[in-house]
Amino acid sequence: MTMSSVFTIAGSALTAQSMRLNLVASNIANADSATSSNGLPYRGRHPVFAAVPLSADQPQVAGVRVTAVVEDTSPPILKYDPANPLADARGYVNMPNVNPVEEMADMISASRSYQSNVEVMNTEKTLMQKTLQMGQ
């Protein structure tokens, strides 16, 4: 594995975690939205990660990428609010299936993963600089 492979691997992880953070932010922003653009309650969205080999001759060395964004299939949360114009005959409003506490935990995990990959890149940069200084 070359030194530039470390940057490629960590860079792919940064891109994937950035997408994850964007999805978490979208989920949190829409946690209280009773309707979305299609008239239904917002559904939480989550990324699907997959390992992607860097080269055919070294399949064990892989980066990561988001292969899909899937919607949460759990049912909407029912909130009793008979005064709401979106309430059904029993007085319940279908709310998004987003749990803000779980989303915050996911956001912390994604940001820590992002920070870890930045540190990997900084360490690799430092090692490359030290290697160049050895020849002086």
N, C-alpha and C positions, 0 to 999 in steps of 0.2 A: 504494500500500500504506500503510495507516494504522500508527500506532505500536503500537496494540493487536494488530495482525496479527503483529508480531514476537514478542509474548508467546504468542500462539496457536501459532505455528509452533514456537518453542522448547519450549513446554509439551508439544506433541504428541511432539516428539523425546525429551523427558525421560521421558514415559510409555512410549514404545517401547523406549528403552534400559534402563529399569527392568525391563521384561518380559524383555528379553534377559539382563540380569544374573540375574534369578530362574531362568531356564532353565539358564544356565551353572552356577549354584549347585546346582541339582537334578542336573545331569549329574555334577558333581564328587562330590556326596554319594553318588550311586549307582554310582560307577565300579567299586566292588568288590563290588556286590550280585549274587550268583549268580542270585537269583530276585527277581521283582517280585510284585505282588499277583495277577497272572494266572498265576504259575508259570513264566513264561519269563524269560530274562535281560532286564534293563533295556535299553532302546534310547535312545540320545541323542536329545534334542529340540532343535530350532532354530526361531527365529522367521522368518517371511516378512514383510518390510516392503513397504509400497506407499505411493506418494505420493497424498495426498488434497487436491484443490483446496479452498481456503478459501471460494471463491464462484464462481458460474457466470459472472459478468462478468469475472473475472480468473483464468482457469484455469492461468496460468503461475505463480501464487503458491500453493504447496502446503505442507501439513504432512506428517506421516508417521504411519502406524499399523501395527500388527501385524494382518495379515489372516488368518494361519493359524500354527499351530504344527505342524511336520512332524517325523516320526520319521526318524532316520537309517536308511537302508535297507542299510547295509553289514552283512556277516555278523558274528555274534558272534565274539569272540576266544576261541580254544581254549587252555585252560590245563591242563597236565598235572598232575593231582593225583589219583592212584588211590585215596587214602585218603578223599577227599571222598564223602559219600553221594550227591551229585548227579552223580558221574562216570559216563560211559557205559562200555560194555564195553571200550573201549580205554584207559580211565583219564583221559579228557579231560572237563573241565567247561566248559560254555558260559558265558562271562563277557560283561559289557556291552561294546558297541562304542564305548566312550568313551575317548578319549585325553586324560588329564589335562593333558598339556603343551599340546595344542591348545586345550583349554578354558580354561587359564590365560591364554593369549594372547588368546583371545576375550574373557575377562573384563577384561583390561587395555584392550583396544580399546573395549569397551562403557563402561567407567568413564571413559576419556578423552573419549569422545563425550558422555557425560553431563556431565562437567566443562565441556566446551566450550559446551554449551548453557546451563549455569548462567551462564557468563561472558557469553554473548550477552544473557541477561536482565538481568544486572547492568549491562552497558554501556548497554542501552536505558533502564534505570531512571535511570542517571546522566545520560544525554542529556536525558531528560524533565525531570529536576530542574534542569539547567542552562538549559533552555529557559524554564522558569517563572521562574528567577532573572533572566533578561534583562529582564523587565518591571518589575523592582523599582527 
